[in-house]
Amino acid sequence: MTSTDVKGPESAGDPVANEVVGGAAGAAPVLAQEVISEEDRGRGKGPKLEDEGIAVKDGKPSAATRGERHRSFDVAEFSRPTSKNEEWRFTPLRVLSPLFEDLATEDREGDPAVDYQVSVPEGAPEVGTLAPGQSPRGEALVPEDITSAVASARTDQALHLRAPRNAELAEPFRLTAHGRDAERRSNAHIVLQTEESSTATFVLDHTGSTRMAENVEMVVGDNSQMTVISLQNWEDDALHIATHHSKVGRDARLKHIVVSLGGRAVRVNAIGEFSAPGGELEKLGLYFADEKQFLEHRIFVDHAAPNCTSNSAYKGALQGSGARSVWVGDVLIRREAEGTSTYELNRNLVLTEGARADSVPNLEIETGEIEGAGHAAATGRFDDEQLFYLRARGIPELEARRLVVRGFFAELIQQIDVPEIRQALSDSIEDELQRSMN
């Protein structure tokens, strides 16, 4: 029922670090081609469930689950993170330290720290605002860390984009947040809502430079369908920590896509909760880290209702000295969540020496009455067999390498339903490859 596909530490940019991370991920470095049969598991051979990052509860005393993390709107209840905190141990805290300060947005007269441009599709109400405590603000997102708490407290009026009941909106909502200065702090709280039996797509594009602490709250009403595409297209000096928190209603569906290409350091924590049976949650992610760039993506799926389905797939490429990516996937299947089906996958392609990718999949299971649960993670270089195959057919090596990377990302890009974004991503990846392979 589980799948672990973690290549040996020799396949990543930092052998020592990846060996350590392999243990942390619960997969003592196992070559991808090694297969451990269920019969061998029964004899005690190969990694046990705990070694694969899977915790199966049986009523015995255990540590607190991921779902029991402290939440509060009160900034004073949170301290600055340290490397001893599990959820921050991979993060460059010194680089991101400006976002741990309780500071207001540095707007100036006629010159906001971030310029917001919003386009609303036909059939949707105009952009609204929500004060703290004004529904639906706070229905899904309650901060779990100091940055999220500050973003909430320092945003007097959250932007509210809403698809009304029974509406099927053909065009997406579009919100562009353009930072004006890499030295200026900005805070944001955005609420996206699909009311009962509605369908809508929301595109959030982050450009320019700033130091942004951001909350994105997604309230997915019963029998509704929401798609959210968050693009991190920052300049090279931007800092960004975002918490995306969704609550999925009965028989509702959320497709959540995160694309991170720009920024000095970007961390996106995407949390999804099922509040009623029959929900579906799909989390997709794509990232490309360059020299001295840090990109971190964390996902948490809380199966708190029966008969729900979640699937997560993130893919990243890295190039250049000091390029760093982190992916941490947590799935909690609570005792009441019978009939759950879940799977999470992360793949990383290291294009040059000096880059490092950390990948940590985790499962917590409190009931055995589930449909299925599994995870897979791998970090590797170019597949020599693929390159040989292409070169044997007369394709030059540089072009063959580009084709491999394009194919690596193609599956995820094709799942983005907005054509111009698909094309823009393909162009951006081509630009990255031109820089690294010429």
Phi, psi and omega in degrees: 000346177245154177226120177242122184228079183244115181288161182297161184296340181292348184272356183248177186288332183233097187302315182295312182298319182290332176294318178297313181295325177303318177294320180295326180284354180084015178230091174308126196319113182243125177298142185299329184278351179281129181244129179251117184283160176298327179295318178295323178299321180295333179272000179092007179274152176076174183292140176276176183303319181298326182286348179259013181075028181242124178248120179250116184275143181228025178091353179279158179302139179209170178292162179299145180279168178300328182286351181260014179297144183296136177230140180192151172273353184273114181301326183295343180277359180242145175252166177296139180290153174232169180292348177280344177283125184305318185285354181237006191290340177267347191277137175286089188296326180295319180294318185268006185304327178301337182272001175262002179271143177275084185236147177282162174296133185270066174280149175236160183300118181074007184214081180291153177297324177227131178263123181256130174238126185234132175243127184250132181288160177298135180097355179253150177292160178296163180301132177249178175228153181227126175280162176305131180088353180271117183299141008268011177299129181091354178289328180252315189259118167237123189304144177248353180212172188293323182295316178294321179295319178294317179302321179290311184293328185268005176250101183292321183230110178281142173290137183234114177249128191223135169261119185290164183305135177068006180276141174239100188272121185285322181261152180279155162291140179231125177234122176249125176250110184250113178283140186259344186201126183293343181264359184255137182277143174222147177233144182214146171222121184236132179246121177250134186219132167245117179285174187310131174062027176253167180222130181202154175240138180237127178246120178247117183243125181251120182226172179077209183222138175189180169244097191252128166255122191224140169244134172237116185251127184241118180249106186257105185291165181306135175060020179257167179229123180236136171239130179236127177240114180251119183251124175257088181253039184296162167288170189292346184253007183281148173242137186209122169238124183232142170245120175252120184230123182241151172233119187256124184277187183298129177054028179261164182223133176236129171247115187244121185237129178240126178235118182240114179237330185244172178108148173289314177214125182228133177226121179240120179253107186254115184246134178230131179238140172262124182259351183202163182296158171085004183281156176230138180223123177240124180244120180238144180213146178220134179212152180219108184262132178257185181307128177062020179257139180243125178230121181236134178229126177238137175235146173221123177246120183256100176277091182253007180221153183286159170058044176244158184231136174222143175221132181233135178216117178237136177229139180219153173235150183224142177209143176097153180296131179082001174293133187218136173227150177225132172230126177233122180244121179242132173231127177246123175252106185285166184303325183276357187268056178292150179079014181289144170229125183211149176206141177226141185221141173221132177231136179231136179242113181269116187268336183219167174293153174088358177262153183219135178234127175251135183222122185228098175268141180222144173230134171239122186236121182253359177217145178270356183270067181235162178282321180176152178206135180194170177209161177211142179211140179206145174231130182202173176266190177303144176282113183300325180294320177297316180297317180298317181300315182290317182292328179294343179257021172086009180272126179302155186300315182298316179293323177298319179295319178297319180297322179297316181292318178302316179295326179300319183268344191302319183301318180288318182300322181293344179272001176271122191275001180255109189304317183293332176287320175304314182293319180297321178294317178299319179293320180295318179295322178296320178298317178300317181291325178298321181291324188271338190243004177263000000 
